[in-house]
């Protein structure tokens, strides 16, 4: 009886929010938010740079999960929804540690039948994938099945900064139009859901099939209290719902702390699944007959490539070398952070051979090949089971140097355009991995404007590229050099904000300068100049995809690529060409409005 009396006195009633939500303090000093679920969503007010709070969700007294959420104390920057429709009519309690009694969220938290916000905010891309709301980083679990491309991605459903790693989900029939799906995998007692891959288990090797559909298997890293291990989930309804394997984790490492990002594929010659994993600064290779029990085979990486940061998100696949007869090579993609050619995170790759156990590299030790030379191309991986033997990739379009700070509101970060990968043999004999926008993107082309050929001896400007320019367009430029040492062009707007693209012929380098591109001071590492080596030749062919807050540049069919975020205060609607040390001809210039 004394214990009950003490508990009663210790509970302090703090008041009611909307929808009969009661806010109290319990005997441990924690804030409790209690309500009976009668709407679809619980809307949480968020302070973007506020303090992180652990929030436990209890339903009818049973703990469901816990998340780290920046509940608004002093101001509300945006709202995030918690779908409570599955608990309609049940008693829900949110338990929060350390929250002030005066926190503004306590009076603003509410239930609602809808979740609405400004989806088309200023820097939301039009034709690049972004999450519906919340944070996104690495693409995950990309697999094609029954006419659909699945894109899973690292997602924080409770805010626009990194936290609560889950697998968001979207599907597309054409790699252009994406349909959002519910979050596929939430954290559980084994940890948060880090990066991984998905495959079609054609022959039911895992024995998890329950219906007529083929089973999709998802492999992912879980991280908890500094440890990392690999887990498995499966779907028998075309990826719409996922069941976590009852005996997770399926693979642990005896010593490594960084042990993550499983990329799995079926290797026909040995009739086994192959898994590549990033382990510190090497890639470890495992094999399995049933996708559950894994055997260590080998590792690759010591002495090869760039080691300035942690290796992440590997991918291993075979491609034919164009115009070389029957020659095929294996490509090992390895993302690294930091250590990129322009600073921060980036994607390196290796070419060589694979025999089912060991990857043998053709590159010289220490030699580094970059898939993209810009600041904002990371965690690139490819789709499994893509039709017509196409090798299709997508990457996170951001950089860990500043990803948490970019000036968007309801979402943060997005993906590059899906790209098709090719192996190209250059005149000197080197084999490089070219990447170019998938052809499906061309169906978005709208109004076309063609500029007649012209010659640049010093400078030349073209104003008003498009009528009603909203910063969403494609620009194709074919340049024939006569004797210029510097070939340059700037995209700029009426506020004198610009992106400067420059070819330095004597140096054999391509530059993209975004130091004066618009908003650049939100993070000291954002203003930067990206640099790429480029062959000295007579003709240069540039394709630029501009989408409100990004520029993706492709030269020579993707043999040189450069991806950079930009945040201009108004769209770039003009181009300024300049030359030094000689002249060059612009033989072709096309501008397409993108639908």
C-alpha positions in Angstrom: 0.0 0.0 0.0 2.8 2.4 0.8 4.4 1.6 -2.6 1.2 2.5 -4.4 0.8 5.7 -2.5 4.4 6.7 -3.3 3.8 6.1 -7.0 0.7 8.2 -7.0 2.4 11.1 -5.5 5.4 10.9 -7.8 3.3 11.2 -10.9 3.0 14.8 -11.8 0.2 15.8 -14.2 1.6 18.2 -16.8 -1.5 18.8 -18.9 -3.3 17.7 -22.1 -2.3 18.1 -25.7 -4.7 17.8 -28.6 -6.8 14.6 -29.1 -7.1 13.9 -25.3 -3.4 13.2 -25.0 -2.2 13.3 -21.4 1.3 14.3 -20.5 2.7 13.4 -17.1 5.9 12.8 -15.2 6.4 9.3 -13.7 8.3 8.4 -10.5 11.6 8.1 -12.4 11.3 11.6 -13.7 10.5 10.5 -17.3 7.9 12.2 -19.3 5.0 10.0 -20.3 2.6 10.8 -23.2 -0.5 8.7 -23.0 -3.4 8.4 -25.4 -5.9 6.1 -27.0 -5.2 5.6 -30.7 -8.2 6.7 -32.8 -6.5 8.3 -35.8 -4.0 7.1 -38.5 -1.1 9.1 -37.3 0.5 10.6 -34.3 2.2 13.8 -35.4 5.5 14.6 -33.6 6.9 18.2 -33.6 10.6 18.2 -34.5 13.3 20.7 -33.8 15.9 20.0 -36.4 19.0 21.0 -34.5 17.5 20.2 -31.1 18.5 17.6 -28.5 18.1 13.9 -29.2 15.7 12.1 -26.9 15.2 8.4 -26.5 11.5 7.7 -27.0 10.1 4.3 -26.0 6.8 3.3 -27.6 4.6 1.1 -25.4 1.3 -0.4 -26.5 -1.0 -1.7 -23.8 2.0 -1.8 -21.5 4.2 -3.7 -23.9 7.4 -2.1 -25.3 7.3 -2.1 -29.1 10.5 -0.3 -29.8 12.5 2.8 -29.1 13.9 5.6 -31.3 16.1 8.6 -31.0 14.0 11.7 -31.9 14.7 15.5 -31.8 11.4 16.4 -30.1 10.8 20.2 -30.3 11.8 22.1 -27.1 11.9 25.7 -28.3 10.6 25.8 -31.9 9.0 23.5 -34.4 10.8 23.1 -37.7 8.7 20.3 -39.2 6.5 17.4 -38.2 7.0 13.6 -38.6 4.2 11.0 -38.5 4.1 7.8 -36.5 1.6 5.4 -38.2 -0.5 4.1 -35.3 -3.3 2.7 -37.4 -2.4 -0.9 -36.5 -3.1 0.0 -32.8 -6.5 1.7 -33.2 -8.5 1.5 -30.0 -5.4 0.6 -27.9 -3.6 2.5 -25.2 -0.3 4.0 -26.3 2.4 5.4 -24.1 5.5 7.3 -25.2 8.2 7.4 -22.6 10.8 10.2 -23.0 14.0 10.6 -21.0 15.2 14.1 -20.0 12.5 16.2 -21.8 11.8 19.6 -20.2 8.3 20.2 -18.8 8.2 23.4 -20.9 9.1 21.7 -24.2 6.8 23.1 -26.9 6.2 19.6 -28.3 4.2 18.6 -25.2 1.4 21.0 -26.1 1.6 20.4 -29.9 1.8 16.7 -30.3 -1.4 15.4 -31.8 -3.3 12.6 -33.6 -4.4 13.2 -37.2 -6.1 11.3 -40.0 -3.7 12.9 -42.5 -0.1 14.0 -42.8 0.4 17.0 -45.0 3.4 19.2 -45.6 5.1 21.2 -48.4 6.4 18.3 -50.4 7.5 20.5 -53.3 9.8 22.7 -51.2 12.4 24.9 -53.0 15.2 22.4 -53.3 13.2 19.2 -53.7 14.4 17.7 -57.0 11.9 17.0 -59.8 13.4 13.9 -61.4 15.8 12.5 -58.8 14.6 10.1 -56.1 14.1 11.6 -52.7 12.4 10.2 -49.6 8.8 11.3 -49.1 10.0 12.9 -45.9 12.9 12.3 -43.5 16.5 11.4 -43.9 18.1 9.2 -46.6 21.6 7.9 -47.3 22.8 4.7 -48.9 20.6 2.9 -51.5 20.0 -0.7 -50.3 18.4 -3.9 -51.5 18.1 -3.0 -55.1 16.4 -5.9 -57.0 14.2 -6.3 -60.0 11.3 -8.7 -59.8 8.1 -9.2 -61.8 8.3 -5.9 -63.7 9.4 -3.8 -60.8 12.6 -2.2 -59.7 12.8 -2.1 -55.9 14.8 0.6 -54.3 15.3 0.4 -50.5 17.4 3.0 -48.8 18.8 4.0 -45.4 16.1 6.1 -43.8 15.3 7.9 -40.6 11.5 8.0 -40.5 11.6 10.3 -37.5 13.7 13.2 -38.7 15.9 14.7 -41.4 19.2 14.0 -39.7 20.9 10.6 -39.5 19.5 8.3 -36.9 17.1 5.3 -36.4 18.4 3.5 -39.5 15.6 1.7 -41.2 15.0 0.5 -44.8 12.7 2.9 -46.6 11.2 1.5 -49.8 10.0 2.5 -53.2 9.2 0.7 -56.5 9.3 1.7 -60.1 8.4 0.1 -63.4 10.7 2.4 -65.5 13.4 3.8 -63.2 11.8 7.2 -63.7 8.6 7.3 -61.7 8.8 6.0 -58.2 5.9 4.9 -55.9 6.6 5.2 -52.2 6.0 2.1 -50.0 5.8 1.7 -46.2 9.1 1.4 -44.4 10.2 -2.2 -45.0 12.5 -2.9 -42.0 12.6 -1.1 -38.7 15.3 -1.5 -36.0 14.8 -4.4 -33.5 16.5 -5.9 -30.4 19.6 -6.8 -32.6 20.1 -3.2 -33.6 19.5 -0.6 -36.3 19.1 -1.7 -40.0 22.2 -0.7 -41.9 23.0 -1.2 -45.6 22.7 -4.4 -47.6 21.3 -6.1 -50.7 18.4 -8.2 -52.0 18.1 -11.1 -54.4 15.5 -13.3 -56.0 15.9 -16.9 -54.6 15.0 -18.5 -57.9 15.5 -22.1 -56.6 14.3 -21.6 -53.1 17.7 -22.4 -51.7 16.9 -20.9 -48.4 13.7 -22.9 -48.1 11.6 -19.9 -47.1 9.1 -19.9 -50.0 5.4 -20.2 -48.9 3.4 -19.4 -52.0 3.5 -19.1 -55.7 5.7 -16.0 -55.7 9.5 -16.5 -55.7 11.1 -15.5 -52.4 13.0 -12.3 -52.2 15.9 -12.4 -49.7 17.2 -9.2 -48.1 20.6 -9.2 -46.4 21.5 -6.3 -44.1 23.9 -5.2 -41.4 22.6 -4.7 -37.9 24.5 -2.4 -35.5 24.1 -2.3 -31.8 26.4 -1.0 -29.0 29.4 -0.8 -31.4 29.0 -4.3 -32.8 28.0 -5.2 -36.3 26.6 -8.5 -37.8 24.6 -9.7 -40.7 20.9 -10.5 -40.7 18.3 -11.8 -43.2 14.7 -11.0 -44.0 12.5 -12.5 -46.7 9.3 -11.6 -48.6 6.9 -13.9 -50.4 4.6 -11.1 -51.7 6.7 -9.3 -54.2 8.5 -7.3 -51.6 5.5 -5.7 -50.0 6.0 -7.1 -46.6 9.1 -8.6 -44.9 9.7 -11.2 -42.3 12.9 -11.2 -40.3 14.6 -14.6 -40.1 14.0 -16.2 -36.8 17.6 -17.2 -36.2 19.2 -13.8 -36.9 22.0 -12.9 -37.0 23.2 -15.2 -39.8 26.9 -14.1 -39.8 29.2 -12.6 -37.2 32.9 -11.6 -37.3 35.2 -12.8 -34.5 37.2 -9.6 -34.2 36.2 -6.8 -36.7 34.2 -3.7 -35.5 33.5 -2.5 -39.0 31.8 -5.5 -40.6 29.0 -4.4 -42.9 27.1 -3.8 -46.1 26.5 -7.4 -47.5 26.1 -7.5 -51.3 25.0 -11.0 -52.4 24.7 -12.6 -55.8 24.4 -16.1 -57.2 27.6 -17.6 -58.8 26.4 -20.2 -61.3 29.7 -22.1 -61.8 29.9 -23.2 -58.2 26.1 -23.1 -57.5 26.7 -21.0 -54.5 25.7 -17.5 -53.2 28.6 -15.1 -52.9 28.6 -12.3 -50.3 31.0 -9.4 -50.3 31.4 -7.5 -47.0 33.3 -4.3 -46.1 35.6 -5.1 -43.1 37.7 -2.1 -42.1 39.8 -1.4 -45.2 39.4 -4.8 -47.0 36.6 -6.7 -48.7 35.9 -10.1 -47.4 34.2 -12.8 -49.6 31.9 -15.5 -48.2 29.9 -18.3 -49.9 26.8 -20.3 -49.1 24.6 -22.9 -50.7 21.5 -21.9 -48.8 22.0 -18.1 -48.2 21.9 -18.8 -44.5 25.1 -20.7 -43.5 28.2 -18.8 -44.7 31.8 -19.8 -45.3 34.7 -17.4 -45.4 36.6 -17.7 -48.7 39.1 -14.8 -49.1 39.7 -11.1 -48.8 40.9 -8.3 -51.1 42.3 -4.8 -50.6 45.5 -4.6 -48.8 47.9 -2.4 -50.8 45.2 -1.7 -53.5 43.3 1.5 -54.1 42.7 4.3 -51.7 42.9 3.7 -47.9 42.3 7.2 -46.6 39.0 6.1 -45.0 36.8 3.2 -44.1 35.7 1.0 -47.0 31.9 0.5 -47.4 29.2 -0.8 -49.6 31.0 -3.2 -51.9 29.6 -4.8 -55.1 31.1 -7.5 -57.4 29.8 -8.3 -60.9 31.0 -9.3 -64.4 30.8 -7.1 -67.5 31.8 -7.5 -71.1 34.5 -5.1 -72.3 33.0 -3.1 -75.2 34.5 -3.7 -78.7 36.9 -6.4 -77.5 35.3 -9.6 -78.8 34.6 -12.0 -76.0 36.6 -10.3 -73.2 34.9 -10.1 -69.9 36.1 -8.6 -66.6 34.9 -8.6 -63.0 34.3 -5.2 -61.4 34.6 -4.7 -57.7 33.0 -1.4 -56.5 34.2 -0.2 -53.1 33.0 3.1 -51.6 35.2 5.0 -49.2 34.7 7.6 -46.6 36.7 9.9 -46.3 39.3 9.9 -49.0 37.4 10.9 -52.1 39.2 12.8 -55.0 37.5 16.0 -54.1 37.2 15.4 -50.4 34.9 13.3 -48.2 33.1 10.3 -49.5 33.3 8.8 -52.9 33.2 5.6 -55.0 36.3 3.7 -56.2 36.4 0.5 -58.3 38.8 -2.2 -59.4 38.8 -4.5 -62.4 40.0 -8.1 -62.5 38.9 -11.7 -62.3 36.8 -13.8 -59.9 36.8 -17.6 -59.6 34.1 -18.1 -57.0 36.5 -17.7 -54.1 39.0 -15.0 -54.9 39.1 -11.7 -56.6 42.3 -11.0 -58.5 42.9 -7.4 -59.4 44.3 -6.1 -62.7 45.1 -2.7 -61.2 48.6 -1.9 -60.0 48.9 -1.7 -56.2 48.1 1.8 -55.0 46.4 2.8 -58.3 43.0 4.3 -57.7 40.0 4.5 -60.2 37.1 6.7 -59.3 33.6 6.1 -60.6 32.6 9.7 -60.2 34.9 12.7 -59.5 32.4 15.0 -57.9 31.6 15.7 -54.3 28.2 14.0 -54.2 28.3 10.4 -55.5 28.6 7.7 -52.8 27.5 4.2 -51.7 27.0 3.3 -55.4 25.6 -0.3 -55.8 23.8 -2.1 -58.6 20.4 -3.8 -59.2 20.2 -7.5 -58.9 18.3 -9.4 -61.6 18.0 -6.4 -63.9 16.4 -7.4 -67.3 18.3 -7.8 -70.5 21.6 -8.3 -68.6 21.9 -4.6 -68.0 24.1 -3.5 -65.1 22.3 -0.6 -63.5 23.5 1.5 -60.5 22.4 4.3 -58.3 24.3 6.3 -55.7 23.6 8.5 -52.7 23.8 12.1 -54.0 25.5 13.7 -51.0 28.7 13.7 -48.9 29.2 12.8 -45.3 31.1 16.1 -44.8 27.9 18.1 -44.8 24.9 15.7 -45.4 23.2 16.6 -42.1 23.3 20.3 -42.9 22.0 20.8 -46.4 19.4 23.6 -46.6 16.2 21.5 -47.1 13.4 21.2 -44.6 11.1 18.1 -44.7 13.7 15.8 -46.3 17.5 15.5 -46.6 19.4 14.1 -49.5 18.5 12.0 -52.5 19.8 9.7 -55.1 21.7 10.2 -58.4 20.0 9.4 -61.7 20.1 5.6 -62.3 23.0 4.9 -64.5 24.0 2.1 -66.9 27.5 0.7 -66.4 29.9 -0.2 -69.2 33.5 -1.3 -69.4 35.4 0.7 -72.0 38.9 0.0 -73.3 40.8 3.3 -73.8 43.4 3.9 -76.5 46.3 3.2 -74.0 44.8 -0.1 -73.1 43.3 0.8 -69.8 39.8 -0.5 -69.0 37.6 2.0 -67.3 34.0 1.8 -65.8 31.9 4.3 -67.7 28.5 5.2 -66.2 25.8 7.1 -68.1 22.1 8.0 -67.4 19.7 5.2 -68.2 17.9 5.7 -71.6 14.6 5.8 -69.8 15.4 9.3 -68.5 15.0 10.6 -72.1 11.2 10.2 -71.9 11.1 13.1 -69.5 12.4 15.5 -72.2 9.9 18.2 -73.0 10.4 21.4 -75.0 13.7 21.5 -76.9 15.8 24.5 -77.8 18.7 24.2 -80.3 21.4 26.9 -80.5 23.2 27.4 -83.8 26.9 26.6 -83.9 29.3 29.4 -82.7 32.9 30.1 -82.0 34.5 31.3 -78.8 37.6 33.4 -79.1 37.3 35.1 -75.7 33.7 35.1 -74.3 30.1 34.7 -75.3 26.8 34.6 -73.3 23.5 33.0 -74.0 20.7 34.5 -71.9 17.3 32.9 -71.0 17.9 29.3 -71.8 14.3 28.4 -71.3 11.0 30.3 -70.8 9.7 29.7 -67.3 12.9 28.0 -66.2 12.3 26.3 -62.8 15.9 24.9 -62.7 15.0 21.5 -64.1 16.5 20.9 -67.5 19.1 19.0 -69.6 22.0 20.7 -71.4 24.0 19.0 -74.2 27.1 20.7 -75.5 29.5 19.4 -78.2 32.8 21.3 -78.3 35.5 21.1 -81.0 38.8 22.6 -79.8 40.9 24.4 -82.3 43.8 25.7 -80.2 42.4 26.9 -76.9 44.2 26.1 -73.7 41.2 26.9 -71.5 37.7 25.9 -72.4 35.1 27.0 -70.0 31.4 27.7 -69.5 29.4 28.9 -66.5 25.8 28.3 -65.6 24.6 31.4 -63.9 21.5 33.4 -62.7 20.5 37.0 -62.3 22.0 37.0 -58.8 25.4 36.3 -60.2 25.4 32.8 -58.6 27.2 30.3 -60.9 28.7 26.9 -61.4 31.9 27.2 -63.4 33.0 24.2 -65.6 36.5 24.4 -67.0 38.7 22.3 -69.1 42.4 23.0 -68.6 44.0 21.4 -71.7 47.7 21.7 -70.7 46.9 20.1 -67.3 44.5 17.5 -68.8 42.0 18.3 -66.0 38.3 19.1 -65.8 37.1 21.4 -63.0 33.7 22.1 -61.6 33.7 25.1 -59.2 30.6 25.6 -57.0 32.1 28.2 -54.6 29.7 30.9 -55.8 26.8 28.6 -56.7 24.3 30.0 -54.2 23.9 28.9 -50.6 27.3 27.5 -49.6 28.0 28.7 -46.0 25.7 26.2 -44.2 28.8 24.0 -43.8 32.5 25.1 -44.2 33.3 22.0 -46.4 30.5 22.6 -48.9 32.1 25.3 -51.1 34.6 23.4 -53.2 36.1 22.7 -56.6 35.9 19.2 -57.9 38.7 18.0 -60.2 38.9 15.1 -62.7 41.6 14.0 -65.1 40.4 14.1 -68.7 42.0 13.0 -72.0 43.5 15.6 -74.3 41.5 15.4 -77.5 39.8 17.5 -80.2 36.2 16.9 -79.4 34.5 17.0 -76.0 30.9 16.0 -75.6 29.1 17.1 -72.4 25.7 16.2 -71.1 24.5 18.0 -68.0 21.4 17.1 -66.0 20.3 20.0 -63.8 17.6 19.5 -61.2 17.0 22.4 -58.9 19.8 21.4 -56.4 22.2 19.3 -58.4 24.4 19.1 -61.5 25.4 15.7 -63.0 28.0 16.1 -65.7 28.8 13.3 -68.2 31.6 13.5 -70.8 32.2 11.1 -73.6 29.3 8.9 -72.7 30.1 8.7 -69.1 33.8 8.0 -69.3 34.3 11.0 -67.1 31.5 11.9 -64.6 31.1 14.5 -62.0 28.1 14.9 -59.6 27.7 18.0 -57.4 24.9 19.5 -55.3 24.1 23.2 -55.7 21.6 25.5 -53.9 21.1 28.6 -56.0 18.6 31.2 -54.8 17.0 31.2 -58.2 17.5 28.8 -61.2 20.5 29.2 -63.5 19.0 30.4 -66.8 22.1 31.7 -68.6 25.4 30.3 -69.9 28.6 32.2 -70.2 31.3 30.7 -72.4 35.0 31.7 -72.2 38.3 30.8 -73.8 42.0 31.4 -73.1 45.0 30.9 -75.2 43.0 30.2 -78.4 39.6 29.4 -79.8 37.1 26.6 -79.8 33.8 25.9 -81.6 30.5 24.9 -80.0 29.2 22.7 -82.8 26.0 21.6 -81.0 24.0 23.0 -78.1 20.7 21.6 -77.0 18.5 22.5 -74.0 15.6 20.3 -73.0 13.0 21.2 -70.5 12.5 18.2 -68.2 8.9 17.3 -67.5 
